[in-house]
Amino acid sequence: MSGEAELLLELKHRVGSCIDEAESKLHSLSQDIWSCPELAYEERKAHDKLVKFFSQEDGWRVDSHFKLETAFRASWVVGGREQEDVVNVGFLCEYDALPTIGHACGHNLIAEVGAAAALGLKAALETTKGLPVRVQVTVLGTPAEEHGGGKIDMLREGAFEGLDVVFMAHPSKEDAVYLPCVAEHDVTIKYQGKASHAASYPWEGINALDAAVLCYNNMSVLRQQMKPDWRVHGIIKHGGVKPNIIPAYTELEYYLRTLSCKDLPVLKKAERCFRSAAMATSCEVEVEFARNTFDNILRNTTLEELYQRNGKALGMDFTIDEDVLKNESGSTDFGNVTFVIPGIHPYFYIGSKALNHTEEYTVAAGDARAQFFTLRSAKALAMTALDLLLCPELLQRVKQEFTEAKRKENRI
Ligand SMILES: NCCCC(=O)N[C@@H](CCCN)C(=O)O
């Protein structure tokens, strides 16, 4: 084995042992976040926990409320000479929860993975003499993945500037290096009608619930004309207050998803469904498209292969089930990040076959059994970062692939 390969192996061991040593404080971090679920943009306690966590660690510069009220940044620099360019490696922490069912997507574990990978990488790098490059390890706390898209806000605010590569990992029911993540645009539809006694003077009323129901049915009819990989799904958030009051106000929320933003003109067709329901019922309608559009994920197979190799060495069992690998896995604001900086968003098993966004998954995400798998994923991410830092040609390859993929998507 060459000297370089030996060093890399030794540093990877160091990543593993540092993360194992920090096991108890990392577990407390994700438990604290899990037991106090907070919604998008309101993750104040999770923000404070993570800020405190990094402030108590040696050497990190911590910026609380970084660009968004509930976002943060922690960074640490090592090696090389002051004036040298820095290779800046980012790990992302998510920590928002879902309404009523808490951490049913396991974002408490995403926060733990980001924190653990950053600690592990730092521990390995600080023991290394003569690093070929100057390195910055950056942790970004990115709020509001489940609603709104905090990473998109942060990209707009320049929070990702200077990063060379970004890593995060998402809990799932299996280990997978990539699952198709599609583009998404969210929309809220509000119908205003007129209340009246539903039995005494129904003719005086304008029924906003009828508009909502027609809207829902229009969208179901539209589904027949959609491409098989498009997804539209909605709920009625307000449907009236009492059967004997003709509903004066109703509200729906729809998510519209397509493989990439190129197909999002489905929005136009959907808008006709929303507006025609208002016309048919004489209601007023407001159609509010969300501020942010979630992009699909731009893949980077160089990063994926490195992560997979490290994951396999740690005993991960990556799924080969084609149904799983080809099926859509929802959307993420990390997609937008991958069009600006090369990155990966692999999935990790947490010791349960429960499905994300169910109460069973909330239980699994808070279960101590998830810890081994969560920390294993963090180790694989930090080891992948080491591969890039110790072998600059690999980082070059990652960047080259990124540029080519963007060109193919006409995004340059
Ligand atoms: N593949 C990642 C899944 C994470 C997730 O479930 N994200 C939400 C985002 C919703 C934003 N409106 C989703 O429903 O896909």
PDBQT file of the ligand as one rigid body, heavy atoms in Angstrom, charges set to zero:
ROOT
HETATM    1  N1  LIG A 501     -36.575  12.760  -0.977  1.00  0.00    +0.000 N 
HETATM    2  C1  LIG A 501     -36.566  13.668   0.118  1.00  0.00    +0.000 C 
HETATM    3  C2  LIG A 501     -37.876  13.637   0.784  1.00  0.00    +0.000 C 
HETATM    4  C3  LIG A 501     -37.998  14.713   1.794  1.00  0.00    +0.000 C 
HETATM    5  C4  LIG A 501     -39.408  15.214   1.760  1.00  0.00    +0.000 C 
HETATM    6  O1  LIG A 501     -40.314  14.475   2.064  1.00  0.00    +0.000 OA
HETATM    7  N2  LIG A 501     -39.580  16.456   1.358  1.00  0.00    +0.000 N 
HETATM    8  C5  LIG A 501     -40.873  17.026   1.227  1.00  0.00    +0.000 C 
HETATM    9  C6  LIG A 501     -40.711  18.460   0.807  1.00  0.00    +0.000 C 
HETATM   10  C7  LIG A 501     -42.016  19.184   0.711  1.00  0.00    +0.000 C 
HETATM   11  C8  LIG A 501     -41.859  20.651   0.424  1.00  0.00    +0.000 C 
HETATM   12  N3  LIG A 501     -43.111  21.246   0.095  1.00  0.00    +0.000 N 
HETATM   13  C9  LIG A 501     -41.697  16.283   0.177  1.00  0.00    +0.000 C 
HETATM   14  O2  LIG A 501     -42.917  16.217   0.326  1.00  0.00    +0.000 OA
HETATM   15  O3  LIG A 501     -41.143  15.783  -0.794  1.00  0.00    +0.000 OA
ENDROOT
TORSDOF 0
